[in-house]
Amino acid sequence: MCARAGTTTPFYFGETIRSELVNFNGKYTYANAPKGKYRQEKTDVGIFPPNAFGLYDMHGNVLDWCQDVWHENYNGAPTDGSAWETGGDNNR
């Protein structure tokens, strides 16, 4: 709900994702979008337009948002709110 800001399209800015609006690997397209940039680095918040709720960067590189290492389940996960940075699969 927050990411799409009340819209009914897959993304708050329309039917498809484009590298001019989001930081992601633009070599891989969604729907009928043309290929775009692959920046291969993080971008500053606010360089892409916000959604209708005023939220920035609601679509894009999820890996940049996650500090935790991927695990099959939550067995053994920290219970204090800290990141789970050991074990698991660093490539996911």
N, C-alpha and C positions, 0 to 999 in steps of 0.2 A: 504494500500500500504506500509506504513512504517513498520508495524508489520511483514508482510511476506517478505519484502525486495526483491520484484520482483519474488518470487517463485510462482508456480502455485498450490502448495499443501496447505492444510488447515492451516499449521503452517510452519514457516520458516525452521524448522528442519525436516519436513516430513509430513506424512499422519496422524499421531496421536500424542496426547500429553502424556507425561510421567513425573512422578514426579522427575526423575533424571535431567530433563531439565527445569522444571518450578515449581514454588511454587503454588500448588493448592491441593485440596483434592483428593489425588490419590486413595481413596477408590471408587471413581466414575470414571469409565473409559469412554473413547471416542473411537469409532470404535473398533478395535481388540486389544487395548493396555492391558497389564496386570495391575492388581491393583498395586498401589505403596504407597509411604509414604503420610501421612497427617501430616505436621509439626506443624500445629496449631499455627503458629507464623509468623511474617514477617521475610524476609531474606534480607541480605545486597545486594545491587546492585553489580553485577559483579560475583556472585558465580555461575551463570549459563552462558553458552556460549552466545556471542552476535550474532545477525543476520548478514547478509552480508553487511548491512549498518553500522555496529558497534554499534547498539542499543541493550541495555540490557533490560530484563524483559518485553518484549512486549506481552507476554501471561501469564495468571495466575490470581491471586486473584484481581479482579476488586474492590472488597470492600475495599481493602487496598489502592487503588488509589483515592477513593472518600471521600471527607470530607463532602459533602452535604448530607442532609437527603433526602430520596426519596419523591417526590411529584407527584401527578397525572398529573400536567401540570406546566407551568411556570408563572401562574398568581400570582403575589406578590413576585416573585423572586428578590433578590438584583440586582441592576443595576450597582453597583460599582465594580464588579468582586470578591466580597467577597463570602465566602461559605454560603449556605443557611442551617443553622443549627437548625432552629426552625420549629415546626409543622411537618407535613408529617409523614412518617412511618419509624421509626428507624430500623425496622427488614428487610427492603428490601435493 
